[in-house]
Amino acid sequence: MNPFTYVAAAPGSRSPLLLLCDHASNAVPCAHGTLGLARELFSTHIAYDIGAAQVTRALAESYGAAAVLGAWSRLLIDLNRGADDPTLVMKISDGSVVPGNRDADAAEVAARIAAFHAPYHAAIAREIARIAAFAPPVLISMHSFTPRWKGVPRPWEVGVLWDRDKRLAGPLMARLAQAGLVVGDNEPYHGALEGDTLNVHGTRAGLAHVLIEMRQDLVGDAGAALAFAARLKPVLDAALGDMP
C-alpha cells in the first residue's frame, strides 16, 4: 500500500520548492473497507481537502517542482498531525462517528502510523534533503476549507497559515490582497500546531514555509482547481521574490 504519491521534479530542475498536500485523497485501503461510514461521506470534506490535490499537481508542473501528496483519506489517519496527537485517528468527524476508528486501540494506531504516517513524512524528509543539496528548500503546503462552518459563512477566499516564521506568509498575504482576493491571516485555522507537517519539516528545521488554505467553492471541480492554480502562480512568484 503506497502511503503517498510522489510527483517528481522536472528533469534537471533546480526548483527550491517542495509542494505538499496532506489531505489529497479520499481513498481507504480495502482492508479497512469504508471504516463503517456511508460511501457518500467520502465525497465530502471530512474525507479529504476538496480541490487541493489538483491545485498542488498543477503548481508542481508549472514550477517543475516536486510534490508529495497523501494517498489515503484523513479518516484513516491524519497526516497533518504529530504521531502523538490524540486526533491522529479521529473517532468523530464533523458530527459523524467513524465506526472503524471508534475502537482503534494503541496497537491499531501504531500500525497505521507505521504503514501510512511514518513513510509519508520520510518521503518529505528525503525530498527536502535532495533540494538542500543545491538550494535552501521552501515548503508550500496546500489545503482547502469549507465555505461554511456550522452554518456560518466563511468570508475568506484564501487563508495563509503560519506560526513563528513569516518570511513567506507575510509577502504572500500582501500579494494575494493586491490580486483582489479576500485573505485570512491564520484563518480559518491557526498555523501554530505542534507536531504538524510544517512544524516538523519547516519550523523546526528553520526552512521557509507556508500553508495555503483555499475555499472549496473556488476549487471544487477540476476546471476550477486548474483556474485557481493559474491565478495563484504569479502571486506566489511575486511573494517568493519578496522574501527577505
KEPA-771994 format. One record per residue (C-alpha): residue number from 1; residue in one letter; x, y, z. Coordinates in steps of 0.2 Angstrom, whole numbers. Each point is the difference from the previous one (the first is absolute). Example, Ala and Ser with C-alpha at 12.3 -4.5 7.8 and 13.67 -1.06 7.14 Angstrom:
BEGIN
<pt><i>1</i><aa>a</aa><u>62</u><v>-22</v><w>39</w></pt>
<pt><i>2</i><aa>s</aa><u>6</u><v>17</v><w>-3</w></pt>
***
This chain:
BEGIN
<pt><i>1</i><aa>m</aa><u>0</u><v>0</v><w>0</w></pt>
<pt><i>2</i><aa>n</aa><u>8</u><v>16</v><w>-6</w></pt>
<pt><i>3</i><aa>p</aa><u>-2</u><v>13</v><w>14</w></pt>
<pt><i>4</i><aa>f</aa><u>4</u><v>15</v><w>-11</w></pt>
<pt><i>5</i><aa>t</aa><u>0</u><v>6</v><w>-18</w></pt>
<pt><i>6</i><aa>y</aa><u>16</u><v>7</v><w>-6</w></pt>
<pt><i>7</i><aa>v</aa><u>1</u><v>13</v><w>-14</w></pt>
<pt><i>8</i><aa>a</aa><u>18</u><v>1</v><w>-6</w></pt>
<pt><i>9</i><aa>a</aa><u>8</u><v>16</v><w>-4</w></pt>
<pt><i>10</i><aa>a</aa><u>3</u><v>3</v><w>-19</w></pt>
<pt><i>11</i><aa>p</aa><u>16</u><v>-7</v><w>-6</w></pt>
<pt><i>12</i><aa>g</aa><u>15</u><v>12</v><w>4</w></pt>
<pt><i>13</i><aa>s</aa><u>-12</u><v>10</v><w>11</w></pt>
<pt><i>14</i><aa>r</aa><u>9</u><v>12</v><w>13</w></pt>
<pt><i>15</i><aa>s</aa><u>-17</u><v>5</v><w>7</w></pt>
<pt><i>16</i><aa>p</aa><u>2</u><v>3</v><w>19</w></pt>
<pt><i>17</i><aa>l</aa><u>-19</u><v>-3</v><w>2</w></pt>
<pt><i>18</i><aa>l</aa><u>-7</u><v>-15</v><w>8</w></pt>
<pt><i>19</i><aa>l</aa><u>-19</u><v>-1</v><w>-2</w></pt>
<pt><i>20</i><aa>l</aa><u>-10</u><v>-10</v><w>14</w></pt>
<pt><i>21</i><aa>c</aa><u>-18</u><v>-6</v><w>1</w></pt>
<pt><i>22</i><aa>d</aa><u>-4</u><v>-10</v><w>16</w></pt>
<pt><i>23</i><aa>h</aa><u>-18</u><v>-2</v><w>-4</w></pt>
<pt><i>24</i><aa>a</aa><u>1</u><v>-3</v><w>-18</w></pt>
<pt><i>25</i><aa>s</aa><u>-10</u><v>-17</v><w>-1</w></pt>
<pt><i>26</i><aa>n</aa><u>-17</u><v>-7</v><w>6</w></pt>
<pt><i>27</i><aa>a</aa><u>6</u><v>-18</v><w>-3</w></pt>
<pt><i>28</i><aa>v</aa><u>0</u><v>-13</v><w>14</w></pt>
<pt><i>29</i><aa>p</aa><u>10</u><v>-17</v><w>-2</w></pt>
<pt><i>30</i><aa>c</aa><u>-12</u><v>-15</v><w>-4</w></pt>
<pt><i>31</i><aa>a</aa><u>5</u><v>-8</v><w>17</w></pt>
<pt><i>32</i><aa>h</aa><u>-9</u><v>15</v><w>9</w></pt>
<pt><i>33</i><aa>g</aa><u>-15</u><v>0</v><w>-11</w></pt>
<pt><i>34</i><aa>t</aa><u>-10</u><v>16</v><w>2</w></pt>
<pt><i>35</i><aa>l</aa><u>5</u><v>1</v><w>19</w></pt>
<pt><i>36</i><aa>g</aa><u>-19</u><v>-3</v><w>2</w></pt>
<pt><i>37</i><aa>l</aa><u>-5</u><v>16</v><w>-8</w></pt>
<pt><i>38</i><aa>a</aa><u>-12</u><v>3</v><w>-14</w></pt>
<pt><i>39</i><aa>r</aa><u>9</u><v>1</v><w>-16</w></pt>
<pt><i>40</i><aa>e</aa><u>-7</u><v>17</v><w>-5</w></pt>
<pt><i>41</i><aa>l</aa><u>9</u><v>8</v><w>15</w></pt>
<pt><i>42</i><aa>f</aa><u>16</u><v>-4</v><w>-9</w></pt>
<pt><i>43</i><aa>s</aa><u>-4</u><v>14</v><w>-13</w></pt>
<pt><i>44</i><aa>t</aa><u>-1</u><v>13</v><w>14</w></pt>
<pt><i>45</i><aa>h</aa><u>13</u><v>10</v><w>9</w></pt>
<pt><i>46</i><aa>i</aa><u>1</u><v>-12</v><w>15</w></pt>
<pt><i>47</i><aa>a</aa><u>9</u><v>-12</v><w>-11</w></pt>
<pt><i>48</i><aa>y</aa><u>12</u><v>12</v><w>-9</w></pt>
<pt><i>49</i><aa>d</aa><u>4</u><v>18</v><w>-5</w></pt>
<pt><i>50</i><aa>i</aa><u>-11</u><v>2</v><w>-16</w></pt>
<pt><i>51</i><aa>g</aa><u>10</u><v>8</v><w>-14</w></pt>
<pt><i>52</i><aa>a</aa><u>17</u><v>0</v><w>9</w></pt>
<pt><i>53</i><aa>a</aa><u>8</u><v>-14</v><w>-10</w></pt>
<pt><i>54</i><aa>q</aa><u>-4</u><v>7</v><w>-17</w></pt>
<pt><i>55</i><aa>v</aa><u>7</u><v>17</v><w>5</w></pt>
<pt><i>56</i><aa>t</aa><u>15</u><v>-8</v><w>8</w></pt>
<pt><i>57</i><aa>r</aa><u>4</u><v>-10</v><w>-16</w></pt>
<pt><i>58</i><aa>a</aa><u>-3</u><v>15</v><w>-12</w></pt>
<pt><i>59</i><aa>l</aa><u>12</u><v>11</v><w>10</w></pt>
<pt><i>60</i><aa>a</aa><u>13</u><v>-14</v><w>1</w></pt>
<pt><i>61</i><aa>e</aa><u>-1</u><v>-2</v><w>-19</w></pt>
<pt><i>62</i><aa>s</aa><u>1</u><v>19</v><w>-3</w></pt>
<pt><i>63</i><aa>y</aa><u>15</u><v>2</v><w>11</w></pt>
<pt><i>64</i><aa>g</aa><u>9</u><v>-16</v><w>-5</w></pt>
<pt><i>65</i><aa>a</aa><u>0</u><v>-4</v><w>18</w></pt>
<pt><i>66</i><aa>a</aa><u>-3</u><v>-16</v><w>10</w></pt>
<pt><i>67</i><aa>a</aa><u>-15</u><v>-3</v><w>10</w></pt>
<pt><i>68</i><aa>v</aa><u>-5</u><v>-13</v><w>14</w></pt>
<pt><i>69</i><aa>l</aa><u>-19</u><v>-4</v><w>2</w></pt>
<pt><i>70</i><aa>g</aa><u>-8</u><v>-11</v><w>12</w></pt>
<pt><i>71</i><aa>a</aa><u>-8</u><v>-15</v><w>-8</w></pt>
<pt><i>72</i><aa>w</aa><u>-13</u><v>-5</v><w>13</w></pt>
<pt><i>73</i><aa>s</aa><u>-14</u><v>9</v><w>8</w></pt>
<pt><i>74</i><aa>r</aa><u>1</u><v>11</v><w>16</w></pt>
<pt><i>75</i><aa>l</aa><u>-13</u><v>-12</v><w>7</w></pt>
<pt><i>76</i><aa>l</aa><u>13</u><v>-14</v><w>0</w></pt>
<pt><i>77</i><aa>i</aa><u>14</u><v>11</v><w>8</w></pt>
<pt><i>78</i><aa>d</aa><u>3</u><v>18</v><w>0</w></pt>
<pt><i>79</i><aa>l</aa><u>17</u><v>3</v><w>-8</w></pt>
<pt><i>80</i><aa>n</aa><u>0</u><v>18</v><w>6</w></pt>
<pt><i>81</i><aa>r</aa><u>1</u><v>-5</v><w>18</w></pt>
<pt><i>82</i><aa>g</aa><u>14</u><v>-5</v><w>11</w></pt>
<pt><i>83</i><aa>a</aa><u>2</u><v>-19</v><w>4</w></pt>
<pt><i>84</i><aa>d</aa><u>-5</u><v>4</v><w>18</w></pt>
<pt><i>85</i><aa>d</aa><u>-15</u><v>11</v><w>-4</w></pt>
<pt><i>86</i><aa>p</aa><u>-17</u><v>-7</v><w>7</w></pt>
<pt><i>87</i><aa>t</aa><u>-9</u><v>5</v><w>-16</w></pt>
<pt><i>88</i><aa>l</aa><u>12</u><v>-10</v><w>-11</w></pt>
<pt><i>89</i><aa>v</aa><u>-14</u><v>-13</v><w>-2</w></pt>
<pt><i>90</i><aa>m</aa><u>-16</u><v>9</v><w>2</w></pt>
<pt><i>91</i><aa>k</aa><u>-15</u><v>-9</v><w>9</w></pt>
<pt><i>92</i><aa>i</aa><u>-12</u><v>14</v><w>-5</w></pt>
<pt><i>93</i><aa>s</aa><u>1</u><v>11</v><w>-15</w></pt>
<pt><i>94</i><aa>d</aa><u>-11</u><v>15</v><w>-3</w></pt>
<pt><i>95</i><aa>g</aa><u>-14</u><v>-9</v><w>10</w></pt>
<pt><i>96</i><aa>s</aa><u>2</u><v>-17</v><w>-9</w></pt>
<pt><i>97</i><aa>v</aa><u>6</u><v>-14</v><w>11</w></pt>
<pt><i>98</i><aa>v</aa><u>13</u><v>-10</v><w>-9</w></pt>
<pt><i>99</i><aa>p</aa><u>-4</u><v>-18</v><w>5</w></pt>
<pt><i>100</i><aa>g</aa><u>17</u><v>-7</v><w>-7</w></pt>
<pt><i>101</i><aa>n</aa><u>9</u><v>12</v><w>12</w></pt>
<pt><i>102</i><aa>r</aa><u>-11</u><v>-1</v><w>15</w></pt>
<pt><i>103</i><aa>d</aa><u>9</u><v>-15</v><w>7</w></pt>
<pt><i>104</i><aa>a</aa><u>17</u><v>3</v><w>-7</w></pt>
<pt><i>105</i><aa>d</aa><u>12</u><v>-4</v><w>15</w></pt>
<pt><i>106</i><aa>a</aa><u>19</u><v>5</v><w>2</w></pt>
<pt><i>107</i><aa>a</aa><u>5</u><v>-15</v><w>-10</w></pt>
<pt><i>108</i><aa>e</aa><u>-11</u><v>5</v><w>-15</w></pt>
<pt><i>109</i><aa>v</aa><u>5</u><v>18</v><w>0</w></pt>
<pt><i>110</i><aa>a</aa><u>19</u><v>-5</v><w>1</w></pt>
<pt><i>111</i><aa>a</aa><u>-3</u><v>-12</v><w>-15</w></pt>
<pt><i>112</i><aa>r</aa><u>-8</u><v>14</v><w>-10</w></pt>
<pt><i>113</i><aa>i</aa><u>14</u><v>12</v><w>4</w></pt>
<pt><i>114</i><aa>a</aa><u>13</u><v>-13</v><w>-6</w></pt>
<pt><i>115</i><aa>a</aa><u>-10</u><v>-4</v><w>-16</w></pt>
<pt><i>116</i><aa>f</aa><u>-5</u><v>18</v><w>-5</w></pt>
<pt><i>117</i><aa>h</aa><u>6</u><v>14</v><w>11</w></pt>
<pt><i>118</i><aa>a</aa><u>18</u><v>-4</v><w>2</w></pt>
<pt><i>119</i><aa>p</aa><u>4</u><v>-4</v><w>-18</w></pt>
<pt><i>120</i><aa>y</aa><u>-9</u><v>16</v><w>-6</w></pt>
<pt><i>121</i><aa>h</aa><u>11</u><v>11</v><w>11</w></pt>
<pt><i>122</i><aa>a</aa><u>15</u><v>-10</v><w>-5</w></pt>
<pt><i>123</i><aa>a</aa><u>-3</u><v>4</v><w>-18</w></pt>
<pt><i>124</i><aa>i</aa><u>-2</u><v>19</v><w>4</w></pt>
<pt><i>125</i><aa>a</aa><u>17</u><v>-1</v><w>10</w></pt>
<pt><i>126</i><aa>r</aa><u>8</u><v>-8</v><w>-15</w></pt>
<pt><i>127</i><aa>e</aa><u>-6</u><v>13</v><w>-12</w></pt>
<pt><i>128</i><aa>i</aa><u>6</u><v>14</v><w>11</w></pt>
<pt><i>129</i><aa>a</aa><u>17</u><v>-8</v><w>1</w></pt>
<pt><i>130</i><aa>r</aa><u>1</u><v>-1</v><w>-19</w></pt>
<pt><i>131</i><aa>i</aa><u>-4</u><v>18</v><w>-2</w></pt>
<pt><i>132</i><aa>a</aa><u>11</u><v>6</v><w>14</w></pt>
<pt><i>133</i><aa>a</aa><u>15</u><v>-7</v><w>-10</w></pt>
<pt><i>134</i><aa>f</aa><u>-2</u><v>15</v><w>-12</w></pt>
<pt><i>135</i><aa>a</aa><u>-11</u><v>13</v><w>8</w></pt>
<pt><i>136</i><aa>p</aa><u>-9</u><v>4</v><w>17</w></pt>
<pt><i>137</i><aa>p</aa><u>-17</u><v>-9</v><w>-2</w></pt>
<pt><i>138</i><aa>v</aa><u>-16</u><v>9</v><w>1</w></pt>
<pt><i>139</i><aa>l</aa><u>-16</u><v>-10</v><w>5</w></pt>
<pt><i>140</i><aa>i</aa><u>-17</u><v>4</v><w>-6</w></pt>
<pt><i>141</i><aa>s</aa><u>-14</u><v>-10</v><w>7</w></pt>
<pt><i>142</i><aa>m</aa><u>-17</u><v>0</v><w>-8</w></pt>
<pt><i>143</i><aa>h</aa><u>-17</u><v>-2</v><w>9</w></pt>
<pt><i>144</i><aa>s</aa><u>-18</u><v>5</v><w>-3</w></pt>
<pt><i>145</i><aa>f</aa><u>-15</u><v>5</v><w>11</w></pt>
<pt><i>146</i><aa>t</aa><u>-18</u><v>0</v><w>0</w></pt>
<pt><i>147</i><aa>p</aa><u>-10</u><v>16</v><w>-5</w></pt>
<pt><i>148</i><aa>r</aa><u>-10</u><v>-2</v><w>15</w></pt>
<pt><i>149</i><aa>w</aa><u>3</u><v>-7</v><w>18</w></pt>
<pt><i>150</i><aa>k</aa><u>-15</u><v>-4</v><w>11</w></pt>
<pt><i>151</i><aa>g</aa><u>-11</u><v>10</v><w>-11</w></pt>
<pt><i>152</i><aa>v</aa><u>11</u><v>16</v><w>1</w></pt>
<pt><i>153</i><aa>p</aa><u>7</u><v>6</v><w>-17</w></pt>
<pt><i>154</i><aa>r</aa><u>19</u><v>2</v><w>-1</w></pt>
<pt><i>155</i><aa>p</aa><u>5</u><v>16</v><w>-8</w></pt>
<pt><i>156</i><aa>w</aa><u>18</u><v>-4</v><w>-5</w></pt>
<pt><i>157</i><aa>e</aa><u>4</u><v>-6</v><w>-17</w></pt>
<pt><i>158</i><aa>v</aa><u>17</u><v>-5</v><w>5</w></pt>
<pt><i>159</i><aa>g</aa><u>8</u><v>-3</v><w>17</w></pt>
<pt><i>160</i><aa>v</aa><u>19</u><v>1</v><w>3</w></pt>
<pt><i>161</i><aa>l</aa><u>5</u><v>-10</v><w>16</w></pt>
<pt><i>162</i><aa>w</aa><u>16</u><v>3</v><w>8</w></pt>
<pt><i>163</i><aa>d</aa><u>8</u><v>-2</v><w>18</w></pt>
<pt><i>164</i><aa>r</aa><u>17</u><v>9</v><w>4</w></pt>
<pt><i>165</i><aa>d</aa><u>7</u><v>2</v><w>-17</w></pt>
<pt><i>166</i><aa>k</aa><u>-8</u><v>13</v><w>-11</w></pt>
<pt><i>167</i><aa>r</aa><u>13</u><v>1</v><w>-14</w></pt>
<pt><i>168</i><aa>l</aa><u>-12</u><v>-6</v><w>-13</w></pt>
<pt><i>169</i><aa>a</aa><u>-17</u><v>2</v><w>9</w></pt>
<pt><i>170</i><aa>g</aa><u>2</u><v>19</v><w>1</w></pt>
<pt><i>171</i><aa>p</aa><u>4</u><v>3</v><w>-18</w></pt>
<pt><i>172</i><aa>l</aa><u>-12</u><v>-12</v><w>-6</w></pt>
<pt><i>173</i><aa>m</aa><u>-15</u><v>8</v><w>10</w></pt>
<pt><i>174</i><aa>a</aa><u>5</u><v>17</v><w>-7</w></pt>
<pt><i>175</i><aa>r</aa><u>1</u><v>-7</v><w>-18</w></pt>
<pt><i>176</i><aa>l</aa><u>-17</u><v>-10</v><w>1</w></pt>
<pt><i>177</i><aa>a</aa><u>-8</u><v>16</v><w>7</w></pt>
<pt><i>178</i><aa>q</aa><u>7</u><v>10</v><w>-15</w></pt>
<pt><i>179</i><aa>a</aa><u>-7</u><v>-13</v><w>-12</w></pt>
<pt><i>180</i><aa>g</aa><u>-17</u><v>4</v><w>7</w></pt>
<pt><i>181</i><aa>l</aa><u>-3</u><v>-16</v><w>11</w></pt>
<pt><i>182</i><aa>v</aa><u>-7</u><v>1</v><w>17</w></pt>
<pt><i>183</i><aa>v</aa><u>14</u><v>-7</v><w>11</w></pt>
<pt><i>184</i><aa>g</aa><u>-1</u><v>-7</v><w>17</w></pt>
<pt><i>185</i><aa>d</aa><u>15</u><v>2</v><w>12</w></pt>
<pt><i>186</i><aa>n</aa><u>1</u><v>-17</v><w>9</w></pt>
<pt><i>187</i><aa>e</aa><u>-18</u><v>-2</v><w>-5</w></pt>
<pt><i>188</i><aa>p</aa><u>-11</u><v>-11</v><w>0</w></pt>
<pt><i>189</i><aa>y</aa><u>13</u><v>-9</v><w>10</w></pt>
<pt><i>190</i><aa>h</aa><u>16</u><v>5</v><w>9</w></pt>
<pt><i>191</i><aa>g</aa><u>17</u><v>-6</v><w>-6</w></pt>
<pt><i>192</i><aa>a</aa><u>7</u><v>-4</v><w>17</w></pt>
<pt><i>193</i><aa>l</aa><u>-2</u><v>-18</v><w>2</w></pt>
<pt><i>194</i><aa>e</aa><u>14</u><v>-10</v><w>9</w></pt>
<pt><i>195</i><aa>g</aa><u>4</u><v>-15</v><w>-9</w></pt>
<pt><i>196</i><aa>d</aa><u>-9</u><v>4</v><w>-16</w></pt>
<pt><i>197</i><aa>t</aa><u>8</u><v>-2</v><w>-17</w></pt>
<pt><i>198</i><aa>l</aa><u>8</u><v>17</v><w>-2</w></pt>
<pt><i>199</i><aa>n</aa><u>4</u><v>1</v><w>19</w></pt>
<pt><i>200</i><aa>v</aa><u>11</u><v>-16</v><w>-3</w></pt>
<pt><i>201</i><aa>h</aa><u>7</u><v>3</v><w>-17</w></pt>
<pt><i>202</i><aa>g</aa><u>0</u><v>19</v><w>0</w></pt>
<pt><i>203</i><aa>t</aa><u>0</u><v>9</v><w>16</w></pt>
<pt><i>204</i><aa>r</aa><u>12</u><v>-12</v><w>9</w></pt>
<pt><i>205</i><aa>a</aa><u>12</u><v>-1</v><w>-14</w></pt>
<pt><i>206</i><aa>g</aa><u>0</u><v>19</v><w>-3</w></pt>
<pt><i>207</i><aa>l</aa><u>-7</u><v>-1</v><w>-18</w></pt>
<pt><i>208</i><aa>a</aa><u>-11</u><v>13</v><w>-8</w></pt>
<pt><i>209</i><aa>h</aa><u>-18</u><v>-7</v><w>-1</w></pt>
<pt><i>210</i><aa>v</aa><u>-18</u><v>4</v><w>-1</w></pt>
<pt><i>211</i><aa>l</aa><u>-17</u><v>-9</v><w>0</w></pt>
<pt><i>212</i><aa>i</aa><u>-12</u><v>6</v><w>-12</w></pt>
<pt><i>213</i><aa>e</aa><u>-19</u><v>-3</v><w>3</w></pt>
<pt><i>214</i><aa>m</aa><u>-12</u><v>2</v><w>-15</w></pt>
<pt><i>215</i><aa>r</aa><u>-18</u><v>2</v><w>2</w></pt>
<pt><i>216</i><aa>q</aa><u>-8</u><v>-16</v><w>-8</w></pt>
<pt><i>217</i><aa>d</aa><u>-13</u><v>9</v><w>-11</w></pt>
<pt><i>218</i><aa>l</aa><u>15</u><v>8</v><w>-9</w></pt>
<pt><i>219</i><aa>v</aa><u>8</u><v>-17</v><w>-4</w></pt>
<pt><i>220</i><aa>g</aa><u>-14</u><v>-12</v><w>1</w></pt>
<pt><i>221</i><aa>d</aa><u>2</u><v>-8</v><w>-17</w></pt>
<pt><i>222</i><aa>a</aa><u>15</u><v>-4</v><w>-12</w></pt>
<pt><i>223</i><aa>g</aa><u>-3</u><v>16</v><w>-11</w></pt>
<pt><i>224</i><aa>a</aa><u>-2</u><v>11</v><w>15</w></pt>
<pt><i>225</i><aa>a</aa><u>15</u><v>-7</v><w>9</w></pt>
<pt><i>226</i><aa>l</aa><u>11</u><v>2</v><w>-16</w></pt>
<pt><i>227</i><aa>a</aa><u>-6</u><v>18</v><w>-2</w></pt>
<pt><i>228</i><aa>f</aa><u>4</u><v>4</v><w>18</w></pt>
<pt><i>229</i><aa>a</aa><u>17</u><v>-7</v><w>-1</w></pt>
<pt><i>230</i><aa>a</aa><u>3</u><v>11</v><w>-16</w></pt>
<pt><i>231</i><aa>r</aa><u>-6</u><v>15</v><w>10</w></pt>
<pt><i>232</i><aa>l</aa><u>11</u><v>-5</v><w>15</w></pt>
<pt><i>233</i><aa>k</aa><u>16</u><v>-3</v><w>-9</w></pt>
<pt><i>234</i><aa>p</aa><u>5</u><v>18</v><w>-4</w></pt>
<pt><i>235</i><aa>v</aa><u>-5</u><v>5</v><w>18</w></pt>
<pt><i>236</i><aa>l</aa><u>12</u><v>-13</v><w>7</w></pt>
<pt><i>237</i><aa>d</aa><u>13</u><v>6</v><w>-12</w></pt>
<pt><i>238</i><aa>a</aa><u>-1</u><v>17</v><w>6</w></pt>
<pt><i>239</i><aa>a</aa><u>0</u><v>-5</v><w>18</w></pt>
<pt><i>240</i><aa>l</aa><u>15</u><v>-11</v><w>-2</w></pt>
<pt><i>241</i><aa>g</aa><u>9</u><v>14</v><w>-7</w></pt>
<pt><i>242</i><aa>d</aa><u>-5</u><v>11</v><w>14</w></pt>
<pt><i>243</i><aa>m</aa><u>7</u><v>-12</v><w>13</w></pt>
<pt><i>244</i><aa>p</aa><u>14</u><v>8</v><w>11</w></pt>
***
